[in-house]
Amino acid sequence: MTLRSALVVLGCLLCQMGAGFFYATRALSGDVIGDLGWTRTMWASGMSPMLVVSSVGQAFVGAACARYGVRPVVVASLICLGAGVVLFASMQTIVQFYGAMMLIALANAGIGAVSIGSVLTKWFAKRRSLALGLAMSGSNIGAIVFLVALGVAIDDAGWRGTALYVGLGGLAVILPAALVFVRDPVIGEEEDTSAGSENEAGGPDADLSLELTYGELVRRSEFWILFYALFCYALVQLGLFDQFVLYLTDLGYSKQEAYGALGLAAWAGIVAKLGAGVVGHLVPPQVGFLANTALLATSLVLVPFATSPIVLTLFSVCFGFATSSRDVFLPLSVADAFGTRSFARVYGLMMLAYVPGGALGPIVLAEAHRLFGDYRPGFVACIGLVAVAAAAVAHLARRTARFT
């Protein structure tokens, strides 16, 4: 890895840190609900417009990166993030809340897996999984930094001042890095292009594959298997992130203990992404993704028993590992199944799974609490959906193994 390519990874990591602000805002749920007099379902409903904008936006990010280059897309997205932070910190109505979530969603689409994955798959071939693992850990690092800053400032600045200072302070660091470090390679700058014709999974070099049309993509079963799996990840991850602090406070944990559980999941995610980058060299992408999905199901079995601090700790670690490693194993699976030339188009289209998944997750859990006075029925439904996803990915892994 040259200094030039290492700086690209650093810039991508810092951009991913910006995505951590969204997860940190979930920790402010109790303060916002109490101050504005909202219900939990009203708070959870903000996920719907956000996920529509984020998912549809990511479907166009790949095309924008191809036409204008990754740097203008990332910089414009970070400016949207700043606007979203300001609106979130000053909101008074549900409409303003939706607007803030949509701006943050648009920002996350531009600094998310499609743009970052696209630029890194161009820079790296043999060390692609390591580069992805390192860069994608930025969202977890950002979540930890933002959560720690929120915990320090919340008592003195209130939720409005905390969101404003923490969000804009982080942006002041991230934006210059994006301007300086994040860019597509010019001819001859790519890393590992002489490493041979084998990709990480040991199959034919994906860069030699033809670019697929949208019609060809949706006719392939691999697309729908991975699409459904991503739907389940979105439903579970965003549902729990949205309602988890409220769930823990219902169980008798303090707000700081709830923040700590989220922070532990984020710390586990950093280790997970770095570890997934190493594992990506050793096993086929679909096998890694299958193991990761099984771990997600295991973590969901633990969450109803989070009254025990030991179980809560174990859940946070497993959940952090599973949700974060997905950011490495799924892109690797997409590149392996469809080729890097089609990566941005496929991954962008696949992100539309976040519209139903991410929108339903918070509402399903909030409505379970409203109807039954308990989140556990919602957790059981999530376990069933993820179990089906694991079975589908297992089928894909077996089919892939027959052709390798």
N, C-alpha and C positions, 0 to 999 in steps of 0.2 A: 504494500500500500504506500503510495507516494504521499508527500506532504499535501499536494494539491487535492488529491482524492480524499485524504483524511479531513481536510478542511470542509469539503463538501458534506461528509458525514456529520461533522460537528454542526454545520449550518442547518442540516436537516433535523438533527437532534434538537436544536434550539427552537426551530419552528414547531416541532411536535410538542415542545413544552407549552406553547401557546394553547394547544388543545386541552391541556390540563386545567385551564381556568373554568371550563364548563363543569368538569367534575367537582371542582371546589365549590361552585355555586350551589350544588346539591346539598352541601353541608349547611347552607344558610336557610334551608327550607323552614325550619321551626321559627326562626326570627322573622322571615318574610310573612309567613302565615299569621303569626301572632300580631304583627304590626299592622297588616292590611286587612285583617279580619276575613281571610279566605278559608276555604275548606281544603282538605288534602287533595280532593279530586280536582279542584280548580288549579292548584299548584301542578298536579300531575298532567293536566290538560295542556300545559305549555309545551310538553314534549311533542305533541302532534304537529303543530306548524314548524317546529324546529326540525323534526325528522323529515318532513316533506321537503323543506328547503335544502337540508344537508344532502339527502339522498339524490334528489333531482339535480342539485348542484354538482355533486360528484360525477354524475353521468356526463356532464359537460366539461368537467375539469380536464379530463384526458385530451379532449379535442382542443381545448384552449392551450394546454401545455404544448401540444404538437404544433399549433399555429404561431403562438407568441413566445414560446419558451417558458420554462418553469419559473424563472425569477419574477417576471411581471405578475404572474398569477399568485405567487406566494405573497408578494408585497401588497398587492391589492387586497388580499384576504386578511392580512394583518391589520390594515387600515379599517376594514370592516369589524375586526375584533375590537379595536379601540372604540368605535362607535357603539358597538353592542355593550361594552363595559359601562360607558357613560349612561346609556339609556337604562340599563339594568339598575344602576345605582340611584337613578332619579325617578323610577317608575312609581306611579300611583294607581294605575288602572290595569285591568287584565289585558286590555288591548296593547298597552305599552309593554307589558310583560311578554306578550306574544311577539311584539316587534323586536324586543331585545334578544329573545331566543332565536328569532329568525336571522338576525345579524350575526350572532355568535355561530349559528349553524352554517351560514354562508362562509364565515371565516374558517371554521373547522373543515369544511369541504375543500377549501383551497390549500390548507396546510396539512391535509390528512393523508391517508394511505395511498390514494390514487396519485397525487402529485409527487409525494416523497418516494413512493415505491417506483414510480415511473423513472424518476431521475436516477435512483440508485441502481435499478436494473440496467440502465444504460452505462453507468460507470463501472459496474462490477459484473463478473461472470462466475469465476470459481469461488470468490469470497462474497458472493451475493448474500447468502444467509447471514453471515457475520455482520455485514454492513446494515442489513435490514434490522437485525436484532439490536444493534447498537443505536441506530437512529430512532427506531420505534420506541425505545425505552424513554425517549424524551417526554412523551405524554404522561408517563408515570412519575418521572422526576418532576415535571411541572405540577402535577396534582399534589405531590408531597410538599413542594415549595409553597404552593398557594394555600394548602391546608394549614401548614405551620404558620404562615403569615396571617391567615384568617384567625387562627386560634389566639395569636398574640394580640391582634388589633381589635377583635370583636367587642371586648368589654369597654374599651375607651372610645372607639370611633363609631360603634354601632354597625349594623349590617350595611348601611348605605356607604358610609365612609370607608369601611373595610374593603368592600367590593371595588370601589373607585381607586383607592390607593394601591391595592394589591394588583388589580388588573392593569392599570396604566403603568405601574412600576415594572411589571414583568415585560410589558410591551416595549418599554424603553430599552430593554436589553436585547430582545428578540429581533426587532425590526432591523437594526444595523447589521446584525449577523446575516439576516436573509439577503440584504442588499449586497453584502461583500462576498459571501461564501456559496450561496445556493445558485447553481446554474447547470445547464446541460453541458456535456463534454463536447469539445470540437474533435474533428477527426484526428486520431492518434493519441488522444488523452485517455481513452478507455482503459481500465485496469483488466488484467487477466485475459486479454483477447488471444493470447498465444498459448493459453493453458491447455488447449486441446479441444476436441469436439464433444466432450461429455459434460453434461450439466451436473448439479449436485446430486441428483437422484440416480445418476449413472445412465440415463437414457440419451437419446440423440440430442444434440445441441438445439435448444428451443429457439435460438435466434435464427435458425435456418428454416423455421416453419413459415407457412404462408399467413398473411394477415387475413383474419376471418371477418366476414360481414356480420351485421347484427342478425340477419336471417339465419346464417349458418350457426351462430352462437346459440340461439334459442332452440335450435333443433337437436342440440347435443345434450344427452342426459347428464353429463358431467356438470354442465352449467346449472341445471335445476337442483341437483344434489347439493352442490356448494351453496347455491342461493338459499335453499331451505335451511341449511346448517347456519348460514349467516343470519337468517331471520330469527332463529332460536337464540343465537348469541346476542343479537340486538335486544330481543324481548327480555331476556334474563338480565343482561348487563345493565341496561338503562333502567329497567324496572327496579332492580335492587339499588342501584346508585341513587335513584330518585326517592325511594321510600325507606332506605336502610336506616338512616339516622332516626326517622320517626319510629320505625320498628324497634330499634334498640332502646329508645327513650320509653316506649310503651312497656318494655321488659324491665325497666327500672335503672338502666344505665344512665350515667350523666352525659351531658352534651360533649364534654371533653373525651369521655371514654368512647363515645360513638365516633367522634373525629379520629380518635386513635385507631379504631378498627378499620376505618377507611384508609387511614395512612399506612397501616400495616399491609393492606391489600395492594396499595400502590408500591410500597417497598418490595413486596414479593414480586410484583409485576416487572420491576427493573431486573431482578435476578432471573426471572422467567424468560424475558426477551433475550437477554444475553445468553442464557443457557439454550434457548431455542435456536439461536444462531449457530451454536456449536452442534446441537443435535441435527440440524438441517444438513450438516455435512455427512452424517452417519446413517441416516435412515431415509427412505423415500418420503416425499412431502405428504402423501396421503396417509401414510402410517403415522407420522408425527401428528397430523391433524386429527386422526382417529383417537390416539392416546389423549390428546388435549381435550377432545369433546367428552371422552369418558371421565376425565378429571373434573370437568365442569359439572357433569351429572352428579358426581360424588360430592362436590361442594354443596350442591343444592339439597342433598339428603341431610347435610349437617345443619343447615341454617334454621330449621324449625326448633332445634335443640340449643340455640344460642344463649339460652338462659345461663348455661355454664360458661364461665370465662374461658375455660380450656377449649371447649368446643368452638366458641366464638373465634378464638385465636387460630384454631385449625382451619375453620371456614375461611377466614380472611386470607390465610396463606394459599389455600387451594383455589379459592375464587380468584385471587390476584394472579396466581400462576396461569390458570386456564384462560381468563379473559384477555390477559396480556400476550400470552404466547400465540394466541390466534392471529395477532397482528404480524407474526412472522410466518407461521405455518400456512395460513390461508393464501397470502400472496405467493408463497413458494408453490403451493398446490395449483394455483391459477396459472402461474408461469409454466409449470410442468405440463399441465393439461392443454394449454392453448398457445404457448409460446410467448416470448417477450415482445414480439412485434404487435401482438394483439392484447398485451397486458393492460394498457390504460383503458382501452375500449371495454374489455371484459370486466375488469374490476370496477370501473365506473358504473357499468350497467348493473353489476351485481349489488352495488351499494343501494340500489332501490329497495332491497330487502329491509333496509332500515326504516322505510316508511311504515309498513304495517307492524314490523317487529318492535321498533323503538316506540311507536305510538301506543301500541297495545300493552306493552310491559308495565309502565307506571299505572295505567288506568286499570288493568286487571288486578294488580295488587291493591290499589286504593279502593276499588269496588269490593274486593274480597273483604277488606277491613270494614267497609261500610255495611255490607250485608251480613257478615258473620261475626263482626267484632274482633276479627283475628286475621292475620296475613297468611296463616298456614294453608288454607285451601288453595290460595293462589300459588304458593310454593309447590304444592303437589301437582298442579296443572303444569307448571314449568318443568318439573322433573319428567313428566310424561313426554312432553314435546322434545326435550333434549335427548331422551332415550331413543326416540324415533330417528332423530338426526344422527346419533351415533351408529345406529344400525345401517342407515343409508350410506354414511361415509365408509363403514366397514365393507359394504358391497363394492363401493368404488375402489377401495384399496385392494381388494381381492382381484377385481377385474384388471386393474392396472398391473398387478403382479404377474398376471398371466401373459402380458404382452412385453415384459421386460426380462 
